[in-house]
Amino acid sequence: MQKEALKHLRTSLDAYCDKYETITFRREDGILEMALGTDGGPLVWGRQAHAELEEAFLNIGRDRDNQVVILTGTGDVFSGPVPEARDNRNKHHQSPDAWGELGWEANRLHANMLAVDVPMISAVNGPATRHAELPVMCDIVLAGEAATFQDSAHFVGGLVPGDGVHVVFPMIMGLNRGRYFLLTGQELDAKQALDYGLVNEILPADALLPRAWELARQMLAQPELNRRYSRLLLVEDLRRRMSEMLPYGLALEGLCITRPVDG
């Protein structure tokens, strides 16, 4: 009786399944698949996707009916596009108030994702050139044969790489590889990503999502508390590093982005 009375305090899929323009959901047997996209095609990264993912991860984490989460993209791209090459000196300038809102949102985006207390599997269906750290932060990372990983929008795009990428990539691929990746805009193909430890398996395009669902169903064979507590344990090191270093990175990125415009 008490459990039923508390249900109204928690989020349900009905409350958010049709709420976002850049995320579509489907759930079966407790496995929630979230696919990123824009207008039915690949995701075009921007402020809308940034804001929607921050809130979506919060809702996913508050929905106790989610037992495993699969994160993927739509079509043949996971996230993009690569920004156009041009003079980067002033194109990212923002007022302190505008950056205050975006920085607040960026901090919560990663925190909300790491607060999801069930296993997360990413199925990277194609190039991940914008916020490629998000699929890498999942517990299991599957890549299609055409998948690539790149940080195209930060340092080489005129921004300090301070909103999470500076934590995730050096941590997972090693300090020197991570710094090179961030400072040069290096693009890693699926095989390189596997060699660097960013990816667990490479699969043909038509086998990618079925493999993600196969692994998710394997996890469902475990007791619920085993799944939830294992996720909490295995993500704790990343959560602590992100908690310590993300605000510092966002502060430095903000100092650069709110500087006076060059003449």
C-alpha positions as CSV (number, residue, x, y, z in Angstrom):
1,M,0.0,0.0,0.0
2,Q,2.8,2.4,0.9
3,K,4.6,1.6,-2.3
4,E,1.5,2.4,-4.4
5,A,1.0,5.7,-2.5
6,L,4.6,6.8,-3.3
7,K,4.3,6.2,-7.1
8,H,3.0,9.7,-7.8
9,L,6.3,11.1,-6.4
10,R,8.4,9.4,-9.1
11,T,8.7,10.1,-12.8
12,S,7.1,7.8,-15.3
13,L,7.8,7.2,-19.0
14,D,4.4,8.8,-20.0
15,A,5.6,12.1,-18.5
16,Y,8.7,12.4,-20.8
17,C,8.5,10.0,-23.7
18,D,7.0,12.6,-26.1
19,K,8.5,15.7,-24.4
20,Y,11.7,16.1,-26.4
21,E,12.3,17.0,-30.1
22,T,15.8,15.5,-30.2
23,I,15.2,12.3,-28.3
24,T,12.9,9.4,-29.0
25,F,12.2,6.6,-26.5
26,R,11.0,3.1,-26.6
27,R,10.9,0.7,-23.6
28,E,10.4,-3.1,-23.5
29,D,10.7,-5.3,-20.4
30,G,12.4,-2.5,-18.5
31,I,15.0,-1.8,-21.2
32,L,14.8,1.9,-22.3
33,E,16.2,2.8,-25.7
34,M,16.9,6.5,-26.3
35,A,17.8,7.5,-29.8
36,L,19.2,11.0,-30.5
37,G,18.1,12.7,-33.7
38,T,16.9,15.9,-35.4
39,D,13.7,15.9,-37.5
40,G,13.8,12.2,-38.0
41,G,17.5,12.2,-39.1
42,P,20.9,12.3,-37.4
43,L,21.3,14.6,-34.4
44,V,22.4,18.1,-35.2
45,W,24.0,19.2,-31.9
46,G,22.9,22.6,-30.5
47,R,21.4,24.3,-27.5
48,Q,18.2,22.3,-27.8
49,A,19.9,18.9,-27.6
50,H,22.1,20.1,-24.8
51,A,19.1,21.3,-22.7
52,E,16.9,18.3,-23.5
53,L,19.6,15.7,-22.6
54,E,20.2,17.4,-19.3
55,E,16.6,17.1,-18.3
56,A,16.1,13.7,-20.0
57,F,18.8,12.0,-17.9
58,L,17.2,13.4,-14.8
59,N,13.9,11.9,-15.7
60,I,15.4,8.6,-16.7
61,G,17.1,8.3,-13.4
62,R,13.9,9.1,-11.5
63,D,11.9,6.5,-13.4
64,R,12.2,3.2,-11.4
65,D,10.7,1.2,-14.3
66,N,13.9,1.8,-16.2
67,Q,16.2,-1.3,-15.6
68,V,18.8,-0.9,-18.4
69,V,19.3,2.1,-20.7
70,I,20.6,1.9,-24.3
71,L,21.8,5.2,-25.9
72,T,22.1,5.4,-29.7
73,G,21.7,7.8,-32.6
74,T,19.4,8.0,-35.6
75,G,20.5,7.1,-39.1
76,D,24.2,6.9,-39.9
77,V,25.5,9.6,-37.5
78,F,25.5,9.5,-33.7
79,S,26.1,13.3,-33.1
80,G,27.3,16.1,-35.4
81,P,28.0,18.0,-37.4
82,V,31.6,19.0,-37.5
83,P,31.7,22.8,-37.2
84,E,32.7,24.8,-40.3
85,A,36.4,25.8,-40.3
86,R,36.6,29.6,-39.9
87,D,38.2,32.3,-37.7
88,N,37.4,31.1,-34.2
89,R,38.5,34.2,-32.3
90,N,35.1,35.7,-31.6
91,K,32.4,33.2,-32.8
92,H,31.9,31.7,-29.4
93,H,31.7,34.9,-27.4
94,Q,28.8,35.0,-24.8
95,S,27.8,37.4,-22.1
96,P,28.5,36.3,-18.5
97,D,24.7,35.8,-18.0
98,A,24.4,33.6,-21.1
99,W,27.4,31.5,-20.1
100,G,26.1,31.3,-16.6
101,E,23.0,29.5,-17.8
102,L,24.9,27.2,-20.3
103,G,27.6,26.4,-17.8
104,W,24.9,25.5,-15.2
105,E,23.3,23.2,-17.7
106,A,26.6,21.6,-18.7
107,N,27.4,20.7,-15.1
108,R,24.0,19.1,-14.6
109,L,24.1,17.3,-18.0
110,H,27.0,15.0,-16.9
111,A,25.9,14.8,-13.2
112,N,22.4,13.7,-14.2
113,M,23.8,11.0,-16.6
114,L,26.1,9.7,-13.9
115,A,23.2,9.7,-11.4
116,V,21.3,7.1,-13.6
117,D,21.6,4.1,-11.3
118,V,21.1,1.3,-13.9
119,P,23.6,0.0,-16.4
120,M,23.9,2.1,-19.6
121,I,24.9,0.7,-23.0
122,S,25.8,2.9,-25.9
123,A,25.4,1.8,-29.5
124,V,27.5,4.3,-31.5
125,N,25.9,4.0,-35.0
126,G,28.2,6.5,-36.8
127,P,30.4,9.5,-36.3
128,A,30.3,11.0,-32.8
129,T,31.9,14.4,-33.4
130,R,30.0,16.5,-30.9
131,H,30.1,15.5,-27.2
132,A,31.5,12.1,-28.0
133,E,32.2,11.7,-24.3
134,L,28.5,10.9,-23.7
135,P,28.5,7.4,-25.3
136,V,32.0,6.7,-23.9
137,M,30.6,7.4,-20.3
138,C,28.3,4.4,-20.7
139,D,29.2,1.2,-19.0
140,I,29.4,-0.8,-22.2
141,V,30.3,0.9,-25.5
142,L,29.4,-0.8,-28.8
143,A,30.5,0.8,-32.1
144,G,29.3,0.2,-35.6
145,E,32.0,-0.3,-38.2
146,A,31.5,3.3,-39.5
147,A,31.7,4.9,-36.0
148,T,34.3,7.6,-35.3
149,F,35.1,9.7,-32.3
150,Q,36.2,13.3,-32.3
151,D,36.1,16.4,-30.2
152,S,35.5,18.8,-33.1
153,A,33.9,21.6,-31.2
154,H,36.2,22.6,-28.3
155,F,39.9,23.4,-28.7
156,V,40.1,23.2,-32.5
157,G,36.8,25.0,-32.6
158,G,37.9,27.9,-30.4
159,L,36.8,26.7,-27.0
160,V,38.6,25.5,-23.9
161,P,37.8,21.7,-23.7
162,G,36.4,22.1,-20.2
163,D,32.9,20.7,-20.1
164,G,33.6,17.1,-19.4
165,V,35.8,16.0,-22.3
166,H,38.9,17.0,-20.3
167,V,37.9,14.4,-17.7
168,V,36.6,11.5,-19.8
169,F,39.1,11.1,-22.6
170,P,42.4,11.4,-20.6
171,M,40.9,9.1,-18.0
172,I,39.9,6.3,-20.4
173,M,42.5,6.5,-23.2
174,G,45.5,7.7,-21.1
175,L,46.8,11.1,-20.3
176,N,49.0,11.7,-23.3
177,R,46.6,10.2,-25.8
178,G,43.8,12.2,-24.3
179,R,45.6,15.5,-24.5
180,Y,46.7,14.8,-28.1
181,F,43.1,13.9,-29.0
182,L,41.7,17.1,-27.5
183,L,44.3,19.5,-28.7
184,T,44.5,18.3,-32.3
185,G,40.9,17.4,-33.1
186,Q,42.1,13.8,-33.8
187,E,39.4,11.6,-35.4
188,L,39.5,8.0,-34.2
189,D,37.9,5.3,-36.3
190,A,36.2,2.3,-34.6
191,K,39.4,0.2,-34.6
192,Q,41.5,2.9,-33.1
193,A,38.8,3.6,-30.5
194,L,38.9,-0.1,-29.6
195,D,42.7,-0.1,-29.3
196,Y,42.5,3.0,-27.1
197,G,40.0,1.4,-24.7
198,L,37.1,3.7,-25.7
199,V,35.0,0.9,-27.3
200,N,34.3,-2.7,-26.2
201,E,33.0,-4.2,-29.4
202,I,32.8,-3.3,-33.1
203,L,29.9,-4.7,-35.0
204,P,28.3,-4.4,-38.5
205,A,25.6,-1.7,-38.7
206,D,22.7,-4.2,-38.8
207,A,24.0,-6.1,-35.7
208,L,24.7,-3.1,-33.5
209,L,21.3,-2.5,-31.8
210,P,20.5,-6.2,-31.6
211,R,23.7,-6.8,-29.7
212,A,22.9,-3.9,-27.4
213,W,19.5,-5.4,-26.7
214,E,21.1,-8.9,-26.2
215,L,23.5,-7.5,-23.6
216,A,20.7,-5.6,-21.9
217,R,18.6,-8.8,-21.6
218,Q,21.5,-10.6,-20.2
219,M,21.7,-7.9,-17.5
220,L,18.0,-8.3,-16.8
221,A,18.7,-11.9,-15.6
222,Q,20.4,-10.4,-12.6
223,P,18.5,-9.2,-9.5
224,E,17.5,-5.6,-9.7
225,L,19.6,-4.5,-6.8
226,N,22.6,-6.2,-8.2
227,R,22.2,-4.2,-11.4
228,R,21.7,-0.9,-9.6
229,Y,24.4,-1.3,-7.0
230,S,26.9,-2.5,-9.6
231,R,26.3,0.6,-11.7
232,L,26.8,2.8,-8.7
233,L,30.0,1.1,-7.8
234,L,31.5,1.0,-11.3
235,V,30.7,4.6,-12.1
236,E,31.9,6.1,-8.8
237,D,35.5,6.9,-9.9
238,L,34.3,8.7,-12.9
239,R,31.6,10.5,-10.9
240,R,34.2,11.7,-8.3
241,R,36.6,12.9,-11.0
242,M,33.8,14.7,-12.8
243,S,32.5,16.3,-9.6
244,E,36.0,17.6,-8.8
245,M,37.2,18.7,-12.2
246,L,34.1,19.7,-14.2
247,P,33.3,23.0,-12.3
248,Y,37.0,24.0,-12.7
249,G,36.9,23.2,-16.4
250,L,33.7,25.1,-16.9
251,A,35.1,28.1,-15.1
252,L,38.1,28.2,-17.4
253,E,36.0,27.7,-20.5
254,G,33.7,30.5,-19.2
255,L,36.7,32.9,-18.7
256,C,37.6,32.3,-22.4
257,I,34.1,32.5,-23.8
258,T,33.2,35.7,-21.9
259,R,36.4,37.6,-22.7
260,P,36.2,41.0,-24.4
261,V,35.7,40.6,-28.2
262,D,38.9,41.1,-30.1
263,G,39.0,44.0,-32.5
